[in-house]
Amino acid sequence: MFAVYGLSGPIFRGAFERLGEVSGISRSRAVQPISEDEPRATTFATPTAQAIGAYRQMLRAEADRGPLYHAYQIMQRPVFSVFSQDAVERAWRLLLERRIHQAPVLDPGYRLVGIVSERDLLTTLNVDTGRPRDIMARQVADVMSTPVVSADPVTDIRRIAQVMLEHGVDGVPIVNESDALVGFVSRSDVLRAVVTDPPLSLWR
């Protein structure tokens, strides 16, 4: 289940397939399948059942672990966020201190209203030797992306990965049924889940 939050609050809640009905959220160009007429650099054969079986036998079996399926199993928590009324310089310094590249944005009532990236903030800062100069008096609300797509804690991480690809975002805020921000899933979190045992069961 996904939701879209804007400055006026939640404006959509529904299945992944209905996200296309929401206007205003950015979308990246979809990846097009390779045509049969187009040359391919390398052709890979489909793995045989024997090869797949051999790979599975190589995996380290851990009886106390199950496959990763949902956002709440991989999301970052507690989640770092900034406020829409924060000065751009302050928000940039906070991201720099925590070595992160993006953060959800909350309004004064702690409701999700957008997301801001390091790139968004740098549009109003000229940084010289790690220090901002020529600062424009702007707030996070002036440069953040809104509306923003969020997901429920119990959301298939494959769907979250698809949202990242289709909407050109590097992370998805996780919001519970009370509209409270409870976590954040980044591209790194998804990739970490893919390479963690058991990798095959994640995508079956």
mmCIF file of the C-alpha atoms, coordinates in Angstrom:
data_MODEL
# 
_entry.id   MODEL 
# 
loop_
_atom_site.group_PDB 
_atom_site.id 
_atom_site.type_symbol 
_atom_site.label_atom_id 
_atom_site.label_alt_id 
_atom_site.label_comp_id 
_atom_site.label_asym_id 
_atom_site.label_entity_id 
_atom_site.label_seq_id 
_atom_site.pdbx_PDB_ins_code 
_atom_site.Cartn_x 
_atom_site.Cartn_y 
_atom_site.Cartn_z 
_atom_site.occupancy 
_atom_site.B_iso_or_equiv 
_atom_site.pdbx_formal_charge 
_atom_site.auth_seq_id 
_atom_site.auth_comp_id 
_atom_site.auth_asym_id 
_atom_site.auth_atom_id 
_atom_site.pdbx_PDB_model_num 
ATOM 1   C CA . MET A 1 1   ? 0.000  0.000   0.000   1.00 0.00 ? 1   MET A CA 1 
ATOM 2   C CA . PHE A 1 2   ? 1.286  3.454   -0.950  1.00 0.00 ? 2   PHE A CA 1 
ATOM 3   C CA . ALA A 1 3   ? 0.304  7.018   -0.078  1.00 0.00 ? 3   ALA A CA 1 
ATOM 4   C CA . VAL A 1 4   ? 1.162  10.424  -1.523  1.00 0.00 ? 4   VAL A CA 1 
ATOM 5   C CA . TYR A 1 5   ? 1.625  13.391  0.811   1.00 0.00 ? 5   TYR A CA 1 
ATOM 6   C CA . GLY A 1 6   ? 1.639  17.045  -0.151  1.00 0.00 ? 6   GLY A CA 1 
ATOM 7   C CA . LEU A 1 7   ? 1.470  20.399  1.584   1.00 0.00 ? 7   LEU A CA 1 
ATOM 8   C CA . SER A 1 8   ? -2.234 19.893  2.315   1.00 0.00 ? 8   SER A CA 1 
ATOM 9   C CA . GLY A 1 9   ? -1.707 16.428  3.805   1.00 0.00 ? 9   GLY A CA 1 
ATOM 10  C CA . PRO A 1 10  ? -2.438 12.982  2.331   1.00 0.00 ? 10  PRO A CA 1 
ATOM 11  C CA . ILE A 1 11  ? -3.830 13.241  -1.202  1.00 0.00 ? 11  ILE A CA 1 
ATOM 12  C CA . PHE A 1 12  ? -3.797 9.574   -2.193  1.00 0.00 ? 12  PHE A CA 1 
ATOM 13  C CA . ARG A 1 13  ? -3.793 6.129   -0.593  1.00 0.00 ? 13  ARG A CA 1 
ATOM 14  C CA . GLY A 1 14  ? -3.986 2.930   -2.602  1.00 0.00 ? 14  GLY A CA 1 
ATOM 15  C CA . ALA A 1 15  ? -2.248 0.164   -4.486  1.00 0.00 ? 15  ALA A CA 1 
ATOM 16  C CA . PHE A 1 16  ? 0.914  0.600   -6.537  1.00 0.00 ? 16  PHE A CA 1 
ATOM 17  C CA . GLU A 1 17  ? -1.033 0.187   -9.776  1.00 0.00 ? 17  GLU A CA 1 
ATOM 18  C CA . ARG A 1 18  ? -3.039 3.368   -9.043  1.00 0.00 ? 18  ARG A CA 1 
ATOM 19  C CA . LEU A 1 19  ? -0.056 5.658   -8.435  1.00 0.00 ? 19  LEU A CA 1 
ATOM 20  C CA . GLY A 1 20  ? -0.216 6.660   -12.079 1.00 0.00 ? 20  GLY A CA 1 
ATOM 21  C CA . GLU A 1 21  ? -3.526 8.425   -11.353 1.00 0.00 ? 21  GLU A CA 1 
ATOM 22  C CA . VAL A 1 22  ? -1.780 10.992  -9.136  1.00 0.00 ? 22  VAL A CA 1 
ATOM 23  C CA . SER A 1 23  ? -0.621 14.136  -10.897 1.00 0.00 ? 23  SER A CA 1 
ATOM 24  C CA . GLY A 1 24  ? 2.340  16.182  -9.746  1.00 0.00 ? 24  GLY A CA 1 
ATOM 25  C CA . ILE A 1 25  ? 4.729  13.432  -8.675  1.00 0.00 ? 25  ILE A CA 1 
ATOM 26  C CA . SER A 1 26  ? 7.830  13.092  -10.809 1.00 0.00 ? 26  SER A CA 1 
ATOM 27  C CA . ARG A 1 27  ? 8.292  10.072  -13.020 1.00 0.00 ? 27  ARG A CA 1 
ATOM 28  C CA . SER A 1 28  ? 11.431 8.870   -14.718 1.00 0.00 ? 28  SER A CA 1 
ATOM 29  C CA . ARG A 1 29  ? 11.478 7.334   -18.161 1.00 0.00 ? 29  ARG A CA 1 
ATOM 30  C CA . ALA A 1 30  ? 10.554 3.677   -18.014 1.00 0.00 ? 30  ALA A CA 1 
ATOM 31  C CA . VAL A 1 31  ? 13.209 1.148   -18.953 1.00 0.00 ? 31  VAL A CA 1 
ATOM 32  C CA . GLN A 1 32  ? 12.391 -0.200  -22.396 1.00 0.00 ? 32  GLN A CA 1 
ATOM 33  C CA . PRO A 1 33  ? 12.919 -3.869  -23.233 1.00 0.00 ? 33  PRO A CA 1 
ATOM 34  C CA . ILE A 1 34  ? 15.551 -4.657  -25.847 1.00 0.00 ? 34  ILE A CA 1 
ATOM 35  C CA . SER A 1 35  ? 14.062 -5.308  -29.254 1.00 0.00 ? 35  SER A CA 1 
ATOM 36  C CA . GLU A 1 36  ? 14.867 -8.577  -30.958 1.00 0.00 ? 36  GLU A CA 1 
ATOM 37  C CA . ASP A 1 37  ? 16.218 -6.544  -33.883 1.00 0.00 ? 37  ASP A CA 1 
ATOM 38  C CA . GLU A 1 38  ? 18.690 -4.584  -31.726 1.00 0.00 ? 38  GLU A CA 1 
ATOM 39  C CA . PRO A 1 39  ? 22.231 -5.926  -31.346 1.00 0.00 ? 39  PRO A CA 1 
ATOM 40  C CA . ARG A 1 40  ? 23.158 -7.247  -27.909 1.00 0.00 ? 40  ARG A CA 1 
ATOM 41  C CA . ALA A 1 41  ? 26.639 -7.108  -26.469 1.00 0.00 ? 41  ALA A CA 1 
ATOM 42  C CA . THR A 1 42  ? 26.382 -10.489 -24.785 1.00 0.00 ? 42  THR A CA 1 
ATOM 43  C CA . THR A 1 43  ? 23.802 -13.264 -24.821 1.00 0.00 ? 43  THR A CA 1 
ATOM 44  C CA . PHE A 1 44  ? 23.289 -15.209 -21.622 1.00 0.00 ? 44  PHE A CA 1 
ATOM 45  C CA . ALA A 1 45  ? 21.725 -18.661 -21.549 1.00 0.00 ? 45  ALA A CA 1 
ATOM 46  C CA . THR A 1 46  ? 18.922 -19.404 -19.106 1.00 0.00 ? 46  THR A CA 1 
ATOM 47  C CA . PRO A 1 47  ? 20.335 -21.244 -16.055 1.00 0.00 ? 47  PRO A CA 1 
ATOM 48  C CA . THR A 1 48  ? 19.494 -24.924 -15.957 1.00 0.00 ? 48  THR A CA 1 
ATOM 49  C CA . ALA A 1 49  ? 17.696 -26.516 -13.018 1.00 0.00 ? 49  ALA A CA 1 
ATOM 50  C CA . GLN A 1 50  ? 20.955 -28.255 -12.148 1.00 0.00 ? 50  GLN A CA 1 
ATOM 51  C CA . ALA A 1 51  ? 22.844 -24.956 -11.992 1.00 0.00 ? 51  ALA A CA 1 
ATOM 52  C CA . ILE A 1 52  ? 20.163 -23.336 -9.830  1.00 0.00 ? 52  ILE A CA 1 
ATOM 53  C CA . GLY A 1 53  ? 20.186 -26.342 -7.520  1.00 0.00 ? 53  GLY A CA 1 
ATOM 54  C CA . ALA A 1 54  ? 23.979 -26.181 -7.186  1.00 0.00 ? 54  ALA A CA 1 
ATOM 55  C CA . TYR A 1 55  ? 23.772 -22.475 -6.326  1.00 0.00 ? 55  TYR A CA 1 
ATOM 56  C CA . ARG A 1 56  ? 21.173 -23.068 -3.644  1.00 0.00 ? 56  ARG A CA 1 
ATOM 57  C CA . GLN A 1 57  ? 23.332 -25.782 -2.080  1.00 0.00 ? 57  GLN A CA 1 
ATOM 58  C CA . MET A 1 58  ? 26.213 -23.316 -1.843  1.00 0.00 ? 58  MET A CA 1 
ATOM 59  C CA . LEU A 1 59  ? 24.133 -20.850 0.197   1.00 0.00 ? 59  LEU A CA 1 
ATOM 60  C CA . ARG A 1 60  ? 24.654 -20.849 3.924   1.00 0.00 ? 60  ARG A CA 1 
ATOM 61  C CA . ALA A 1 61  ? 21.451 -22.192 5.473   1.00 0.00 ? 61  ALA A CA 1 
ATOM 62  C CA . GLU A 1 62  ? 20.236 -20.391 8.564   1.00 0.00 ? 62  GLU A CA 1 
ATOM 63  C CA . ALA A 1 63  ? 17.152 -21.941 10.153  1.00 0.00 ? 63  ALA A CA 1 
ATOM 64  C CA . ASP A 1 64  ? 16.314 -18.899 12.278  1.00 0.00 ? 64  ASP A CA 1 
ATOM 65  C CA . ARG A 1 65  ? 16.106 -16.487 9.337   1.00 0.00 ? 65  ARG A CA 1 
ATOM 66  C CA . GLY A 1 66  ? 13.343 -16.024 6.849   1.00 0.00 ? 66  GLY A CA 1 
ATOM 67  C CA . PRO A 1 67  ? 13.162 -14.152 3.558   1.00 0.00 ? 67  PRO A CA 1 
ATOM 68  C CA . LEU A 1 68  ? 12.920 -10.365 3.549   1.00 0.00 ? 68  LEU A CA 1 
ATOM 69  C CA . TYR A 1 69  ? 9.676  -9.159  2.069   1.00 0.00 ? 69  TYR A CA 1 
ATOM 70  C CA . HIS A 1 70  ? 8.437  -5.980  3.752   1.00 0.00 ? 70  HIS A CA 1 
ATOM 71  C CA . ALA A 1 71  ? 9.584  -2.410  4.312   1.00 0.00 ? 71  ALA A CA 1 
ATOM 72  C CA . TYR A 1 72  ? 9.554  -2.666  8.116   1.00 0.00 ? 72  TYR A CA 1 
ATOM 73  C CA . GLN A 1 73  ? 12.191 -5.418  7.913   1.00 0.00 ? 73  GLN A CA 1 
ATOM 74  C CA . ILE A 1 74  ? 14.792 -3.254  6.174   1.00 0.00 ? 74  ILE A CA 1 
ATOM 75  C CA . MET A 1 75  ? 13.817 0.377   6.853   1.00 0.00 ? 75  MET A CA 1 
ATOM 76  C CA . GLN A 1 76  ? 16.028 2.822   8.734   1.00 0.00 ? 76  GLN A CA 1 
ATOM 77  C CA . ARG A 1 77  ? 14.704 3.756   12.163  1.00 0.00 ? 77  ARG A CA 1 
ATOM 78  C CA . PRO A 1 78  ? 14.609 6.047   13.926  1.00 0.00 ? 78  PRO A CA 1 
ATOM 79  C CA . VAL A 1 79  ? 14.432 8.121   10.777  1.00 0.00 ? 79  VAL A CA 1 
ATOM 80  C CA . PHE A 1 80  ? 16.173 11.480  10.422  1.00 0.00 ? 80  PHE A CA 1 
ATOM 81  C CA . SER A 1 81  ? 13.994 14.284  9.065   1.00 0.00 ? 81  SER A CA 1 
ATOM 82  C CA . VAL A 1 82  ? 14.015 18.053  8.639   1.00 0.00 ? 82  VAL A CA 1 
ATOM 83  C CA . PHE A 1 83  ? 11.258 20.633  8.949   1.00 0.00 ? 83  PHE A CA 1 
ATOM 84  C CA . SER A 1 84  ? 9.777  22.591  6.079   1.00 0.00 ? 84  SER A CA 1 
ATOM 85  C CA . GLN A 1 85  ? 10.526 25.886  7.849   1.00 0.00 ? 85  GLN A CA 1 
ATOM 86  C CA . ASP A 1 86  ? 14.206 25.052  8.423   1.00 0.00 ? 86  ASP A CA 1 
ATOM 87  C CA . ALA A 1 87  ? 16.716 27.292  6.703   1.00 0.00 ? 87  ALA A CA 1 
ATOM 88  C CA . VAL A 1 88  ? 18.364 25.674  3.697   1.00 0.00 ? 88  VAL A CA 1 
ATOM 89  C CA . GLU A 1 89  ? 21.829 26.138  5.212   1.00 0.00 ? 89  GLU A CA 1 
ATOM 90  C CA . ARG A 1 90  ? 20.815 24.394  8.445   1.00 0.00 ? 90  ARG A CA 1 
ATOM 91  C CA . ALA A 1 91  ? 19.279 21.455  6.591   1.00 0.00 ? 91  ALA A CA 1 
ATOM 92  C CA . TRP A 1 92  ? 22.370 21.107  4.406   1.00 0.00 ? 92  TRP A CA 1 
ATOM 93  C CA . ARG A 1 93  ? 24.638 21.037  7.465   1.00 0.00 ? 93  ARG A CA 1 
ATOM 94  C CA . LEU A 1 94  ? 22.447 18.406  9.138   1.00 0.00 ? 94  LEU A CA 1 
ATOM 95  C CA . LEU A 1 95  ? 22.622 16.124  6.093   1.00 0.00 ? 95  LEU A CA 1 
ATOM 96  C CA . LEU A 1 96  ? 26.370 16.671  5.914   1.00 0.00 ? 96  LEU A CA 1 
ATOM 97  C CA . GLU A 1 97  ? 26.863 15.821  9.595   1.00 0.00 ? 97  GLU A CA 1 
ATOM 98  C CA . ARG A 1 98  ? 24.890 12.586  9.284   1.00 0.00 ? 98  ARG A CA 1 
ATOM 99  C CA . ARG A 1 99  ? 26.475 11.668  5.938   1.00 0.00 ? 99  ARG A CA 1 
ATOM 100 C CA . ILE A 1 100 ? 23.135 11.204  4.227   1.00 0.00 ? 100 ILE A CA 1 
ATOM 101 C CA . HIS A 1 101 ? 21.959 12.551  0.880   1.00 0.00 ? 101 HIS A CA 1 
ATOM 102 C CA . GLN A 1 102 ? 18.227 13.040  1.471   1.00 0.00 ? 102 GLN A CA 1 
ATOM 103 C CA . ALA A 1 103 ? 15.649 13.392  4.208   1.00 0.00 ? 103 ALA A CA 1 
ATOM 104 C CA . PRO A 1 104 ? 11.852 13.423  4.578   1.00 0.00 ? 104 PRO A CA 1 
ATOM 105 C CA . VAL A 1 105 ? 10.377 16.855  5.306   1.00 0.00 ? 105 VAL A CA 1 
ATOM 106 C CA . LEU A 1 106 ? 7.792  17.424  8.066   1.00 0.00 ? 106 LEU A CA 1 
ATOM 107 C CA . ASP A 1 107 ? 5.549  20.420  8.672   1.00 0.00 ? 107 ASP A CA 1 
ATOM 108 C CA . PRO A 1 108 ? 5.255  22.005  12.155  1.00 0.00 ? 108 PRO A CA 1 
ATOM 109 C CA . GLY A 1 109 ? 2.585  19.401  12.993  1.00 0.00 ? 109 GLY A CA 1 
ATOM 110 C CA . TYR A 1 110 ? 5.041  16.563  12.239  1.00 0.00 ? 110 TYR A CA 1 
ATOM 111 C CA . ARG A 1 111 ? 3.152  15.530  9.095   1.00 0.00 ? 111 ARG A CA 1 
ATOM 112 C CA . LEU A 1 112 ? 5.057  14.371  6.027   1.00 0.00 ? 112 LEU A CA 1 
ATOM 113 C CA . VAL A 1 113 ? 4.904  17.022  3.296   1.00 0.00 ? 113 VAL A CA 1 
ATOM 114 C CA . GLY A 1 114 ? 7.884  16.318  1.048   1.00 0.00 ? 114 GLY A CA 1 
ATOM 115 C CA . ILE A 1 115 ? 11.428 15.085  0.646   1.00 0.00 ? 115 ILE A CA 1 
ATOM 116 C CA . VAL A 1 116 ? 14.613 17.075  0.172   1.00 0.00 ? 116 VAL A CA 1 
ATOM 117 C CA . SER A 1 117 ? 17.934 15.960  -1.252  1.00 0.00 ? 117 SER A CA 1 
ATOM 118 C CA . GLU A 1 118 ? 21.428 17.313  -0.964  1.00 0.00 ? 118 GLU A CA 1 
ATOM 119 C CA . ARG A 1 119 ? 21.126 18.340  -4.609  1.00 0.00 ? 119 ARG A CA 1 
ATOM 120 C CA . ASP A 1 120 ? 17.927 20.333  -3.891  1.00 0.00 ? 120 ASP A CA 1 
ATOM 121 C CA . LEU A 1 121 ? 19.650 22.241  -1.090  1.00 0.00 ? 121 LEU A CA 1 
ATOM 122 C CA . LEU A 1 122 ? 22.767 22.972  -3.108  1.00 0.00 ? 122 LEU A CA 1 
ATOM 123 C CA . THR A 1 123 ? 20.668 24.811  -5.700  1.00 0.00 ? 123 THR A CA 1 
ATOM 124 C CA . THR A 1 124 ? 20.548 27.728  -3.241  1.00 0.00 ? 124 THR A CA 1 
ATOM 125 C CA . LEU A 1 125 ? 24.045 27.374  -1.770  1.00 0.00 ? 125 LEU A CA 1 
ATOM 126 C CA . ASN A 1 126 ? 27.421 28.056  -3.323  1.00 0.00 ? 126 ASN A CA 1 
ATOM 127 C CA . VAL A 1 127 ? 29.780 25.754  -1.460  1.00 0.00 ? 127 VAL A CA 1 
ATOM 128 C CA . ASP A 1 128 ? 33.470 26.629  -1.364  1.00 0.00 ? 128 ASP A CA 1 
ATOM 129 C CA . THR A 1 129 ? 35.945 24.337  0.465   1.00 0.00 ? 129 THR A CA 1 
ATOM 130 C CA . GLY A 1 130 ? 33.100 22.694  2.355   1.00 0.00 ? 130 GLY A CA 1 
ATOM 131 C CA . ARG A 1 131 ? 31.571 25.964  3.563   1.00 0.00 ? 131 ARG A CA 1 
ATOM 132 C CA . PRO A 1 132 ? 28.441 27.596  2.135   1.00 0.00 ? 132 PRO A CA 1 
ATOM 133 C CA . ARG A 1 133 ? 28.750 31.101  0.739   1.00 0.00 ? 133 ARG A CA 1 
ATOM 134 C CA . ASP A 1 134 ? 26.424 33.447  -1.146  1.00 0.00 ? 134 ASP A CA 1 
ATOM 135 C CA . ILE A 1 135 ? 23.531 32.019  0.879   1.00 0.00 ? 135 ILE A CA 1 
ATOM 136 C CA . MET A 1 136 ? 20.040 32.836  -0.291  1.00 0.00 ? 136 MET A CA 1 
ATOM 137 C CA . ALA A 1 137 ? 17.495 33.279  2.512   1.00 0.00 ? 137 ALA A CA 1 
ATOM 138 C CA . ARG A 1 138 ? 15.309 30.325  1.643   1.00 0.00 ? 138 ARG A CA 1 
ATOM 139 C CA . GLN A 1 139 ? 13.598 27.568  3.565   1.00 0.00 ? 139 GLN A CA 1 
ATOM 140 C CA . VAL A 1 140 ? 13.458 23.828  2.905   1.00 0.00 ? 140 VAL A CA 1 
ATOM 141 C CA . ALA A 1 141 ? 9.839  24.281  1.756   1.00 0.00 ? 141 ALA A CA 1 
ATOM 142 C CA . ASP A 1 142 ? 11.134 26.390  -1.149  1.00 0.00 ? 142 ASP A CA 1 
ATOM 143 C CA . VAL A 1 143 ? 13.348 23.640  -2.599  1.00 0.00 ? 143 VAL A CA 1 
ATOM 144 C CA . MET A 1 144 ? 11.878 20.301  -1.453  1.00 0.00 ? 144 MET A CA 1 
ATOM 145 C CA . SER A 1 145 ? 10.063 17.859  -3.742  1.00 0.00 ? 145 SER A CA 1 
ATOM 146 C CA . THR A 1 146 ? 6.345  17.659  -3.038  1.00 0.00 ? 146 THR A CA 1 
ATOM 147 C CA . PRO A 1 147 ? 4.083  15.718  -3.226  1.00 0.00 ? 147 PRO A CA 1 
ATOM 148 C CA . VAL A 1 148 ? 6.047  12.677  -2.101  1.00 0.00 ? 148 VAL A CA 1 
ATOM 149 C CA . VAL A 1 149 ? 5.271  8.960   -2.440  1.00 0.00 ? 149 VAL A CA 1 
ATOM 150 C CA . SER A 1 150 ? 5.363  6.973   0.805   1.00 0.00 ? 150 SER A CA 1 
ATOM 151 C CA . ALA A 1 151 ? 4.698  3.335   1.659   1.00 0.00 ? 151 ALA A CA 1 
ATOM 152 C CA . ASP A 1 152 ? 3.109  1.422   4.531   1.00 0.00 ? 152 ASP A CA 1 
ATOM 153 C CA . PRO A 1 153 ? 5.446  -0.629  6.764   1.00 0.00 ? 153 PRO A CA 1 
ATOM 154 C CA . VAL A 1 154 ? 3.968  -3.844  5.343   1.00 0.00 ? 154 VAL A CA 1 
ATOM 155 C CA . THR A 1 155 ? 4.820  -3.185  1.691   1.00 0.00 ? 155 THR A CA 1 
ATOM 156 C CA . ASP A 1 156 ? 6.667  -5.571  -0.590  1.00 0.00 ? 156 ASP A CA 1 
ATOM 157 C CA . ILE A 1 157 ? 10.158 -4.161  -1.089  1.00 0.00 ? 157 ILE A CA 1 
ATOM 158 C CA . ARG A 1 158 ? 10.004 -5.117  -4.757  1.00 0.00 ? 158 ARG A CA 1 
ATOM 159 C CA . ARG A 1 159 ? 7.152  -2.613  -5.128  1.00 0.00 ? 159 ARG A CA 1 
ATOM 160 C CA . ILE A 1 160 ? 9.219  0.004   -3.320  1.00 0.00 ? 160 ILE A CA 1 
ATOM 161 C CA . ALA A 1 161 ? 12.128 -0.641  -5.677  1.00 0.00 ? 161 ALA A CA 1 
ATOM 162 C CA . GLN A 1 162 ? 9.745  -0.215  -8.616  1.00 0.00 ? 162 GLN A CA 1 
ATOM 163 C CA . VAL A 1 163 ? 8.556  3.142   -7.252  1.00 0.00 ? 163 VAL A CA 1 
ATOM 164 C CA . MET A 1 164 ? 12.181 4.281   -6.993  1.00 0.00 ? 164 MET A CA 1 
ATOM 165 C CA . LEU A 1 165 ? 12.800 3.341   -10.617 1.00 0.00 ? 165 LEU A CA 1 
ATOM 166 C CA . GLU A 1 166 ? 9.586  4.756   -12.077 1.00 0.00 ? 166 GLU A CA 1 
ATOM 167 C CA . HIS A 1 167 ? 9.616  8.008   -10.113 1.00 0.00 ? 167 HIS A CA 1 
ATOM 168 C CA . GLY A 1 168 ? 13.361 8.626   -10.148 1.00 0.00 ? 168 GLY A CA 1 
ATOM 169 C CA . VAL A 1 169 ? 13.742 8.821   -6.361  1.00 0.00 ? 169 VAL A CA 1 
ATOM 170 C CA . ASP A 1 170 ? 16.497 7.422   -4.157  1.00 0.00 ? 170 ASP A CA 1 
ATOM 171 C CA . GLY A 1 171 ? 14.321 6.653   -1.157  1.00 0.00 ? 171 GLY A CA 1 
ATOM 172 C CA . VAL A 1 172 ? 10.757 6.178   0.071   1.00 0.00 ? 172 VAL A CA 1 
ATOM 173 C CA . PRO A 1 173 ? 9.441  7.375   3.472   1.00 0.00 ? 173 PRO A CA 1 
ATOM 174 C CA . ILE A 1 174 ? 7.528  4.758   5.466   1.00 0.00 ? 174 ILE A CA 1 
ATOM 175 C CA . VAL A 1 175 ? 4.314  6.044   7.082   1.00 0.00 ? 175 VAL A CA 1 
ATOM 176 C CA . ASN A 1 176 ? 1.928  4.091   9.312   1.00 0.00 ? 176 ASN A CA 1 
ATOM 177 C CA . GLU A 1 177 ? -1.882 4.095   9.354   1.00 0.00 ? 177 GLU A CA 1 
ATOM 178 C CA . SER A 1 178 ? -1.849 7.159   11.628  1.00 0.00 ? 178 SER A CA 1 
ATOM 179 C CA . ASP A 1 179 ? 0.100  9.164   9.015   1.00 0.00 ? 179 ASP A CA 1 
ATOM 180 C CA . ALA A 1 180 ? 3.180  9.143   11.276  1.00 0.00 ? 180 ALA A CA 1 
ATOM 181 C CA . LEU A 1 181 ? 6.644  8.857   9.745   1.00 0.00 ? 181 LEU A CA 1 
ATOM 182 C CA . VAL A 1 182 ? 8.156  5.644   11.140  1.00 0.00 ? 182 VAL A CA 1 
ATOM 183 C CA . GLY A 1 183 ? 11.028 4.820   8.801   1.00 0.00 ? 183 GLY A CA 1 
ATOM 184 C CA . PHE A 1 184 ? 12.808 5.334   5.510   1.00 0.00 ? 184 PHE A CA 1 
ATOM 185 C CA . VAL A 1 185 ? 13.895 2.886   2.809   1.00 0.00 ? 185 VAL A CA 1 
ATOM 186 C CA . SER A 1 186 ? 16.764 3.954   0.567   1.00 0.00 ? 186 SER A CA 1 
ATOM 187 C CA . ARG A 1 187 ? 18.282 2.315   -2.498  1.00 0.00 ? 187 ARG A CA 1 
ATOM 188 C CA . SER A 1 188 ? 21.124 1.117   -0.279  1.00 0.00 ? 188 SER A CA 1 
ATOM 189 C CA . ASP A 1 189 ? 18.655 -0.632  2.036   1.00 0.00 ? 189 ASP A CA 1 
ATOM 190 C CA . VAL A 1 190 ? 17.100 -2.512  -0.886  1.00 0.00 ? 190 VAL A CA 1 
ATOM 191 C CA . LEU A 1 191 ? 20.490 -3.498  -2.293  1.00 0.00 ? 191 LEU A CA 1 
ATOM 192 C CA . ARG A 1 192 ? 21.647 -4.636  1.150   1.00 0.00 ? 192 ARG A CA 1 
ATOM 193 C CA . ALA A 1 193 ? 18.569 -6.872  1.395   1.00 0.00 ? 193 ALA A CA 1 
ATOM 194 C CA . VAL A 1 194 ? 19.271 -8.364  -2.019  1.00 0.00 ? 194 VAL A CA 1 
ATOM 195 C CA . VAL A 1 195 ? 22.809 -9.418  -1.106  1.00 0.00 ? 195 VAL A CA 1 
ATOM 196 C CA . THR A 1 196 ? 21.833 -10.723 2.327   1.00 0.00 ? 196 THR A CA 1 
ATOM 197 C CA . ASP A 1 197 ? 20.987 -14.420 2.778   1.00 0.00 ? 197 ASP A CA 1 
ATOM 198 C CA . PRO A 1 198 ? 18.675 -15.842 1.608   1.00 0.00 ? 198 PRO A CA 1 
ATOM 199 C CA . PRO A 1 199 ? 18.888 -13.894 -1.682  1.00 0.00 ? 199 PRO A CA 1 
ATOM 200 C CA . LEU A 1 200 ? 16.876 -16.242 -3.885  1.00 0.00 ? 200 LEU A CA 1 
ATOM 201 C CA . SER A 1 201 ? 13.752 -16.294 -1.755  1.00 0.00 ? 201 SER A CA 1 
ATOM 202 C CA . LEU A 1 202 ? 13.515 -12.485 -1.974  1.00 0.00 ? 202 LEU A CA 1 
ATOM 203 C CA . TRP A 1 203 ? 12.678 -12.565 -5.683  1.00 0.00 ? 203 TRP A CA 1 
ATOM 204 C CA . ARG A 1 204 ? 10.914 -15.889 -6.183  1.00 0.00 ? 204 ARG A CA 1 
# 
